[in-house]
Amino acid sequence: MAGIVAALDANVLVPILACDFLLTAVDLGAYEPVVSEDVLGEVERNLREDFPKLDRADVAYRVASRRPCHAQLG
């Protein structure tokens, strides 16, 4: 781990390209992400508003995929 910690906001977790880039960087050990449950709630709301055709299971999966299992704030 690089020793760098970054707080991720919904603004970077909803757009697929930004989210993919940032989570790939986590997988490569570039930094340690911190994501609050409030931010994940905002991600869920934004996904529902921006992509109304997604069903609840799709939204739940997408939010869970943005939840770094090792770096959370509650």
C-alpha positions as CSV (number, residue, x, y, z in Angstrom):
1,M,0.0,0.0,0.0
2,A,1.2,3.4,-0.9
3,G,0.2,5.0,2.4
4,I,-2.1,7.4,0.6
5,V,-5.7,7.6,1.9
6,A,-8.4,9.3,-0.1
7,A,-12.0,10.0,0.8
8,L,-14.2,9.2,-2.2
9,D,-17.4,11.1,-2.8
10,A,-20.5,10.3,-4.9
11,N,-19.3,12.7,-7.6
12,V,-16.5,10.2,-8.5
13,L,-18.4,7.0,-7.6
14,V,-21.4,7.4,-9.9
15,P,-19.7,8.1,-13.3
16,I,-18.6,4.8,-14.5
17,L,-15.2,5.9,-16.0
18,A,-14.1,7.8,-12.9
19,C,-15.3,5.0,-10.6
20,D,-13.6,2.3,-12.7
21,F,-10.3,4.2,-12.8
22,L,-10.3,4.9,-9.0
23,L,-11.3,1.4,-8.0
24,T,-8.7,-0.1,-10.4
25,A,-6.1,2.2,-8.7
26,V,-7.2,0.7,-5.4
27,D,-6.7,-2.8,-6.7
28,L,-3.2,-1.9,-7.8
29,G,-2.4,-0.5,-4.4
30,A,-2.1,3.1,-5.3
31,Y,-4.1,4.3,-2.4
32,E,-6.5,3.3,0.4
33,P,-10.1,4.5,-0.1
34,V,-12.5,5.7,2.5
35,V,-16.2,5.8,1.8
36,S,-18.9,6.8,4.3
37,E,-22.3,5.2,4.4
38,D,-23.7,8.7,3.7
39,V,-21.8,8.9,0.5
40,L,-23.0,5.4,-0.5
41,G,-26.6,6.5,0.2
42,E,-26.0,9.5,-2.1
43,V,-24.6,7.1,-4.7
44,E,-27.8,5.0,-4.5
45,R,-30.0,8.0,-4.8
46,N,-28.1,9.4,-7.8
47,L,-28.2,6.0,-9.5
48,R,-32.0,5.8,-9.0
49,E,-32.5,9.3,-10.3
50,D,-30.0,9.2,-13.2
51,F,-30.9,5.6,-14.4
52,P,-34.6,5.1,-13.6
53,K,-34.6,1.9,-15.7
54,L,-32.3,0.1,-13.3
55,D,-34.3,-2.1,-10.9
56,R,-33.6,-2.2,-7.2
57,A,-31.3,-5.3,-7.5
58,D,-29.1,-3.5,-10.1
59,V,-28.8,-0.4,-7.9
60,A,-28.0,-2.5,-4.9
61,Y,-25.3,-4.4,-6.8
62,R,-23.8,-1.2,-8.2
63,V,-23.7,0.4,-4.7
64,A,-22.2,-2.7,-3.2
65,S,-19.5,-2.8,-5.9
66,R,-18.5,0.8,-4.9
67,R,-18.1,-0.2,-1.2
68,P,-14.4,-1.0,-0.6
69,C,-14.7,-3.8,1.8
70,H,-11.5,-2.9,3.7
71,A,-12.0,0.9,4.0
72,Q,-15.3,2.2,5.3
73,L,-16.5,4.9,7.7
74,G,-19.9,4.4,9.2
